[in-house]
Amino acid sequence: MTQRRVSDLMGGKTTLFDLDTLVIVSITAGLHIEMKVLAPDDSDMTPPRKPQKL
């Protein structure tokens, strides 16, 4: 990871990173990851994203 990317991450600019990158960096740093997926609120009218092929 470049120094620029590390600086962005340490500066809290997490929106610049994909979720998988954040998870990999966290695991590499020895952190424990927990994720919770919740149903959207009724007030959330954002259209769903198309699923990505793995």
N, CA, C and O atoms as a printed pandas DataFrame, in Angstrom:
     atom_number atom_name residue_name chain_id  residue_number  x_coord  y_coord  z_coord
0              1         N          MET        A               1    0.860   -1.169    0.000
1              2        CA          MET        A               1    0.000    0.000    0.000
2              3         C          MET        A               1    0.907    1.232    0.000
3              4         O          MET        A               1    1.886    1.303    0.742
4              5         N          THR        A               2    0.561    2.187   -0.838
5              6        CA          THR        A               2    1.374    3.395   -0.946
6              7         C          THR        A               2    1.208    4.267    0.302
7              8         O          THR        A               2    0.231    4.143    1.041
8              9         N          GLN        A               3    2.181    5.145    0.515
9             10        CA          GLN        A               3    2.121    6.056    1.658
10            11         C          GLN        A               3    0.884    6.951    1.571
11            12         O          GLN        A               3    0.277    7.289    2.587
12            13         N          ARG        A               4    0.528    7.319    0.371
13            14        CA          ARG        A               4   -0.667    8.160    0.166
14            15         C          ARG        A               4   -1.926    7.442    0.659
15            16         O          ARG        A               4   -2.766    8.037    1.335
16            17         N          ARG        A               5   -2.046    6.149    0.311
17            18        CA          ARG        A               5   -3.214    5.370    0.733
18            19         C          ARG        A               5   -3.230    5.201    2.255
19            20         O          ARG        A               5   -4.284    5.281    2.885
20            21         N          VAL        A               6   -2.061    4.969    2.830
21            22        CA          VAL        A               6   -1.970    4.841    4.290
22            23         C          VAL        A               6   -2.400    6.159    4.938
23            24         O          VAL        A               6   -3.134    6.162    5.926
24            25         N          SER        A               7   -1.941    7.266    4.381
25            26        CA          SER        A               7   -2.314    8.581    4.919
26            27         C          SER        A               7   -3.821    8.812    4.825
27            28         O          SER        A               7   -4.435    9.335    5.755
28            29         N          ASP        A               8   -4.411    8.421    3.697
29            30        CA          ASP        A               8   -5.865    8.553    3.552
30            31         C          ASP        A               8   -6.593    7.722    4.599
31            32         O          ASP        A               8   -7.551    8.186    5.218
32            33         N          LEU        A               9   -6.135    6.502    4.790
33            34        CA          LEU        A               9   -6.766    5.613    5.763
34            35         C          LEU        A               9   -6.614    6.149    7.180
35            36         O          LEU        A               9   -7.581    6.184    7.941
36            37         N          MET        A              10   -5.410    6.562    7.534
37            38        CA          MET        A              10   -5.171    7.093    8.876
38            39         C          MET        A              10   -5.883    8.428    9.099
39            40         O          MET        A              10   -6.159    8.811   10.236
40            41         N          GLY        A              11   -6.175    9.125    8.011
41            42        CA          GLY        A              11   -6.898   10.391    8.101
42            43         C          GLY        A              11   -8.406   10.203    8.144
43            44         O          GLY        A              11   -9.161   11.175    8.146
44            45         N          GLY        A              12   -8.846    8.930    8.179
45            46        CA          GLY        A              12  -10.272    8.655    8.302
46            47         C          GLY        A              12  -11.041    8.693    6.999
47            48         O          GLY        A              12  -12.272    8.697    7.011
48            49         N          LYS        A              13  -10.348    8.722    5.880
49            50        CA          LYS        A              13  -11.016    8.783    4.578
50            51         C          LYS        A              13  -11.378    7.376    4.095
51            52         O          LYS        A              13  -10.953    6.945    3.023
52            53         N          THR        A              14  -12.162    6.680    4.898
53            54        CA          THR        A              14  -12.504    5.282    4.604
54            55         C          THR        A              14  -13.383    5.128    3.376
55            56         O          THR        A              14  -13.437    4.046    2.791
56            57         N          THR        A              15  -14.076    6.193    2.971
57            58        CA          THR        A              15  -14.932    6.096    1.789
58            59         C          THR        A              15  -14.126    5.938    0.505
59            60         O          THR        A              15  -14.691    5.623   -0.542
60            61         N          LEU        A              16  -12.815    6.153    0.571
61            62        CA          LEU        A              16  -11.957    5.993   -0.600
62            63         C          LEU        A              16  -11.557    4.539   -0.818
63            64         O          LEU        A              16  -10.890    4.222   -1.803
64            65         N          PHE        A              17  -11.961    3.648    0.096
65            66        CA          PHE        A              17  -11.534    2.261    0.053
66            67         C          PHE        A              17  -12.725    1.324   -0.124
67            68         O          PHE        A              17  -13.816    1.586    0.384
68            69         N          ASP        A              18  -12.502    0.233   -0.849
69            70        CA          ASP        A              18  -13.507   -0.827   -0.947
70            71         C          ASP        A              18  -13.580   -1.553    0.391
71            72         O          ASP        A              18  -12.621   -1.556    1.164
72            73         N          LEU        A              19  -14.720   -2.161    0.650
73            74        CA          LEU        A              19  -14.903   -2.909    1.891
74            75         C          LEU        A              19  -13.863   -4.023    2.030
75            76         O          LEU        A              19  -13.305   -4.221    3.109
76            77         N          ASP        A              20  -13.604   -4.745    0.944
77            78        CA          ASP        A              20  -12.637   -5.845    1.022
78            79         C          ASP        A              20  -11.243   -5.338    1.380
79            80         O          ASP        A              20  -10.510   -6.009    2.106
80            81         N          THR        A              21  -10.873   -4.170    0.882
81            82        CA          THR        A              21   -9.571   -3.591    1.227
82            83         C          THR        A              21   -9.516   -3.238    2.705
83            84         O          THR        A              21   -8.513   -3.503    3.369
84            85         N          LEU        A              22  -10.579   -2.644    3.226
85            86        CA          LEU        A              22  -10.614   -2.287    4.649
86            87         C          LEU        A              22  -10.527   -3.533    5.527
87            88         O          LEU        A              22   -9.855   -3.519    6.558
88            89         N          VAL        A              23  -11.202   -4.607    5.125
89            90        CA          VAL        A              23  -11.154   -5.850    5.891
90            91         C          VAL        A              23   -9.745   -6.437    5.862
91            92         O          VAL        A              23   -9.222   -6.834    6.903
92            93         N          ILE        A              24   -9.131   -6.496    4.693
93            94        CA          ILE        A              24   -7.783   -7.062    4.577
94            95         C          ILE        A              24   -6.774   -6.259    5.396
95            96         O          ILE        A              24   -5.941   -6.841    6.091
96            97         N          VAL        A              25   -6.841   -4.940    5.320
97            98        CA          VAL        A              25   -5.926   -4.093    6.090
98            99         C          VAL        A              25   -6.149   -4.302    7.583
99           100         O          VAL        A              25   -5.186   -4.374    8.346
100          101         N          SER        A              26   -7.398   -4.400    8.005
101          102        CA          SER        A              26   -7.707   -4.596    9.420
102          103         C          SER        A              26   -7.189   -5.937    9.932
103          104         O          SER        A              26   -6.602   -6.010   11.012
104          105         N          ILE        A              27   -7.406   -6.992    9.159
105          106        CA          ILE        A              27   -6.927   -8.321    9.556
106          107         C          ILE        A              27   -5.404   -8.337    9.609
107          108         O          ILE        A              27   -4.814   -8.905   10.528
108          109         N          THR        A              28   -4.773   -7.709    8.619
109          110        CA          THR        A              28   -3.306   -7.630    8.600
110          111         C          THR        A              28   -2.782   -6.898    9.834
111          112         O          THR        A              28   -1.706   -7.215   10.340
112          113         N          ALA        A              29   -3.547   -5.919   10.316
113          114        CA          ALA        A              29   -3.150   -5.166   11.513
114          115         C          ALA        A              29   -3.488   -5.917   12.794
115          116         O          ALA        A              29   -3.237   -5.415   13.889
116          117         N          GLY        A              30   -4.063   -7.130   12.669
117          118        CA          GLY        A              30   -4.364   -7.932   13.850
118          119         C          GLY        A              30   -5.706   -7.641   14.487
119          120         O          GLY        A              30   -5.958   -8.047   15.621
120          121         N          LEU        A              31   -6.565   -6.947   13.774
121          122        CA          LEU        A              31   -7.877   -6.624   14.323
122          123         C          LEU        A              31   -8.872   -7.745   14.029
123          124         O          LEU        A              31   -8.708   -8.497   13.068
124          125         N          HIS        A              32   -9.889   -7.845   14.854
125          126        CA          HIS        A              32  -10.969   -8.822   14.692
126          127         C          HIS        A              32  -12.124   -8.127   13.969
127          128         O          HIS        A              32  -12.516   -7.024   14.348
128          129         N          ILE        A              33  -12.663   -8.758   12.943
129          130        CA          ILE        A              33  -13.730   -8.170   12.141
130          131         C          ILE        A              33  -15.058   -8.849   12.473
131          132         O          ILE        A              33  -15.143  -10.076   12.520
132          133         N          GLU        A              34  -16.083   -8.048   12.702
133          134        CA          GLU        A              34  -17.449   -8.539   12.840
134          135         C          GLU        A              34  -18.327   -7.704   11.926
135          136         O          GLU        A              34  -18.200   -6.481   11.875
136          137         N          MET        A              35  -19.216   -8.370   11.205
137          138        CA          MET        A              35  -20.139   -7.654   10.313
138          139         C          MET        A              35  -21.565   -8.037   10.647
139          140         O          MET        A              35  -21.854   -9.180   11.001
140          141         N          LYS        A              36  -22.441   -7.075   10.528
141          142        CA          LYS        A              36  -23.864   -7.320   10.736
142          143         C          LYS        A              36  -24.601   -6.716    9.549
143          144         O          LYS        A              36  -24.397   -5.550    9.212
144          145         N          VAL        A              37  -25.446   -7.502    8.924
145          146        CA          VAL        A              37  -26.242   -7.028    7.791
146          147         C          VAL        A              37  -27.674   -6.885    8.267
147          148         O          VAL        A              37  -28.268   -7.829    8.787
148          149         N          LEU        A              38  -28.215   -5.702    8.086
149          150        CA          LEU        A              38  -29.566   -5.400    8.545
150          151         C          LEU        A              38  -30.469   -5.066    7.374
151          152         O          LEU        A              38  -30.007   -4.591    6.337
152          153         N          ALA        A              39  -31.745   -5.313    7.542
153          154        CA          ALA        A              39  -32.722   -4.903    6.543
154          155         C          ALA        A              39  -32.783   -3.377    6.531
155          156         O          ALA        A              39  -32.630   -2.742    7.574
156          157         N          PRO        A              40  -33.006   -2.790    5.360
157          158        CA          PRO        A              40  -33.074   -1.327    5.303
158          159         C          PRO        A              40  -34.311   -0.796    6.023
159          160         O          PRO        A              40  -35.333   -1.476    6.117
160          161         N          ASP        A              41  -34.200    0.418    6.524
161          162        CA          ASP        A              41  -35.352    1.094    7.130
162          163         C          ASP        A              41  -36.381    1.373    6.042
163          164         O          ASP        A              41  -36.028    1.499    4.870
164          165         N          ASP        A              42  -37.644    1.471    6.421
165          166        CA          ASP        A              42  -38.694    1.808    5.457
166          167         C          ASP        A              42  -38.456    3.184    4.848
167          168         O          ASP        A              42  -38.880    3.452    3.724
168          169         N          SER        A              43  -37.779    4.054    5.589
169          170        CA          SER        A              43  -37.539    5.413    5.111
170          171         C          SER        A              43  -36.408    5.464    4.085
171          172         O          SER        A              43  -36.218    6.486    3.426
172          173         N          ASP        A              44  -35.666    4.385    3.947
173          174        CA          ASP        A              44  -34.552    4.347    2.995
174          175         C          ASP        A              44  -35.098    4.026    1.606
175          176         O          ASP        A              44  -35.453    2.882    1.322
176          177         N          MET        A              45  -35.163    5.022    0.758
177          178        CA          MET        A              45  -35.725    4.842   -0.576
178          179         C          MET        A              45  -34.641    4.678   -1.637
179          180         O          MET        A              45  -34.926    4.777   -2.831
180          181         N          THR        A              46  -33.402    4.429   -1.218
181          182        CA          THR        A              46  -32.309    4.236   -2.156
182          183         C          THR        A              46  -32.519    2.937   -2.923
183          184         O          THR        A              46  -32.750    1.896   -2.307
184          185         N          PRO        A              47  -32.445    2.972   -4.256
185          186        CA          PRO        A              47  -32.623    1.725   -5.006
186          187         C          PRO        A              47  -31.482    0.752   -4.701
187          188         O          PRO        A              47  -30.345    1.177   -4.499
188          189         N          PRO        A              48  -31.774   -0.531   -4.666
189          190        CA          PRO        A              48  -30.732   -1.514   -4.359
190          191         C          PRO        A              48  -29.665   -1.536   -5.453
191          192         O          PRO        A              48  -29.943   -1.286   -6.626
192          193         N          ARG        A              49  -28.434   -1.845   -5.030
193          194        CA          ARG        A              49  -27.340   -1.972   -5.978
194          195         C          ARG        A              49  -27.415   -3.318   -6.658
195          196         O          ARG        A              49  -27.901   -4.290   -6.081
196          197         N          LYS        A              50  -26.935   -3.374   -7.886
197          198        CA          LYS        A              50  -26.884   -4.658   -8.593
198          199         C          LYS        A              50  -25.807   -5.517   -7.941
199          200         O          LYS        A              50  -24.713   -5.019   -7.677
200          201         N          PRO        A              51  -26.080   -6.783   -7.677
201          202        CA          PRO        A              51  -25.060   -7.641   -7.074
202          203         C          PRO        A              51  -23.880   -7.851   -8.026
203          204         O          PRO        A              51  -24.048   -7.955   -9.241
204          205         N          GLN        A              52  -22.694   -7.910   -7.443
205          206        CA          GLN        A              52  -21.495   -8.139   -8.243
206          207         C          GLN        A              52  -21.263   -9.622   -8.384
207          208         O          GLN        A              52  -21.525  -10.396   -7.464
208          209         N          LYS        A              53  -20.768  -10.012   -9.543
209          210        CA          LYS        A              53  -20.418  -11.414   -9.755
210          211         C          LYS        A              53  -19.081  -11.672   -9.085
211          212         O          LYS        A              53  -18.149  -10.879   -9.218
212          213         N          LEU        A              54  -18.987  -12.778   -8.366
213          214        CA          LEU        A              54  -17.738  -13.133   -7.690
214          215         C          LEU        A              54  -16.911  -14.048   -8.522
215          216         O          LEU        A              54  -15.824  -14.448   -8.105
